[in-house]
Amino acid sequence: MSNFLNNVAATGSFELASSIKPIPHNTQVQAMVKEAKWHEHEGIRKVEITWVILAPDAYKNRQIFQKIRPFEPDEKKRENQLKMLAAINTNAGGILHTLSGEPSDFDLQSNLQHKQMLLKLGVWKMGDGEGNWVMAVAPNGAVAEVDTPAPLDDEIPF
């Protein structure tokens, strides 16, 4: 049996270039929860939600990664994080509100997965990197609060 890397040149360095630009600030998209689960990093627990964009077609199948920090030490920030999670839950049917304690990974996934909502996206920039973050959520079918800007590029490499 041969190794699957036998015919690949190994230089020790490789960079996968991405020409995908962030979706413009204040763009509203229709999206669906692909995955929802707890994640802990450096002692901070958060709910991680992966959204898949369904519309508009210019951004279809792009993914947005959202981190919600319900245990944020800053009270005002924690309140906003909990409001975001509560809004997502309400738009998904509200089942998490009926639980007696903290939702498990199973609870998050089974009650949020495949639920569709409208997202209003912002753009973050850090150093040379940039991407999108979820500024607001609304029920699927809600009236758009802002116009959806045209895509930045005519070609989106998928």
N, C-alpha and C positions, 0 to 999 in steps of 0.2 A: 504494500500500500504506500503510495507516495504522499508526501506532505502537500497540502493545498497551497502553501506559500513558495514551493520550489521554483515556480516560473515568475516570481515577482522580485524585481530589483530592490534591494534593501540599502538605502542610503543613510538611515538613522534619523532622517528628518522628513516631515510631511505636514502640510497644512491644507485643510479642505477649505477653499475659499467660498464664501457665500456672498452672492450679490443681491440677496433679498433685502429690500429696504423695509423699515417698519411701516406699518399702516399709518397714515396721517393722523395727527392729533384731532380728537373730537369726532372721529369716524364712528358711526353706529353700524354694528354688524349683527346678523342673526347667527347664533352659535349654539352648540350642543355640548353638554358635559361628556367628555370621553372617559375621564377617570377622576376620582376624588378619593383621597386617602390622607392619613396622618403621616407626617414626616418630622423627625427630630434632627436638628443640626446644632452642635455646640450647646446642647442643653435647652434649646428653644424649640418648642413644639408648635407646629403649624399645620393647617389643612392645605394640601396642595391640590389644585383643580387644574386639569388640562381640558381646555375648550377647543373644539374644532369649528371653524367658521363654515357656515352653510351658504351665506349670502352677504354681500353681493358677490356675483361670479368672479369679479376681479381678485377676490381674496379667498375664494372657496378652497377648503381643505387645509388652509393655514392653521397652525395651532398657536394658542395663547396660553401661557403658563401663569397661573395666579396662585399667590401664597397669601393665606389669611391667617393672621396671628391672634387667636382668641385669648392668649395668655400674655399679651403685650404688657410689660410693666407700666408704661405710661397710661394712666386712666383714660384720658381723652382719646388716644390712639386705639386703646383696647375697645372702647365703646364703638368707634367707627368700624373696627374690624368685625365686632359682633353684629353690628347692623348689616354689614355686607353679607355675612354668612346667613343671617336671619332672612334677608331679602332673597338670596339664592334659594334657601329652603322653602320659603313661601311660594316662590315661582315654580318650584318643583313639586308642590303638593302639600308642603307643611308637615310631613311625617316626623322630621327630626325634632320639632317642637313638642311632640307627644312623648318623647323618651324620658325616662326618669333620671338619666344621668348623661354623661358625655357619650356622644355617638362613637361607635367602633368603626374600623375601616369598612366592615361589612355594611353597617348602617349608612355610612356616607356613600359608598359605591352603589348599593342597591336602591337608595332613595334619590340620588342625584344623577346617576348615569343615564344618558340618552335624553335628558330633559333639555328642552330648547328655551332660550331666552334671548333678549336683545342686550348687547354689551356696548357700552360707550368706551372707546379706547383712548388712552393717552400714550405718549412716547416718553421713555426714559432714556437718559444718556449718562454714561459713566466712562470716563477715559475715552478710548476709541470705540467702545461698544454702545449700541443703542438697541432698543426693542420696544415692545408694547406692554402696557399694564392695563388692568381693568379699572376704569374710573367709576363706572356705574353699571347697574343691571336693571332690567325692566322685564315685565312679563312679555312672552312671545306675542307678537301682534300689537304691541303698544304703539302709539303714534310716535314717530321719530321726533326727538327734541332738536336735532341738528341735521343739516344736510350732510350726506355722505360725500366727502371730497373724491375727486377722481384719483385713480391710482397714480403713484409717482412714476412708474415705468410702464411702457407699453408692453414689455415682455416680462413675464414672471416665470422664472425657470422651474417647472415642475416636471 
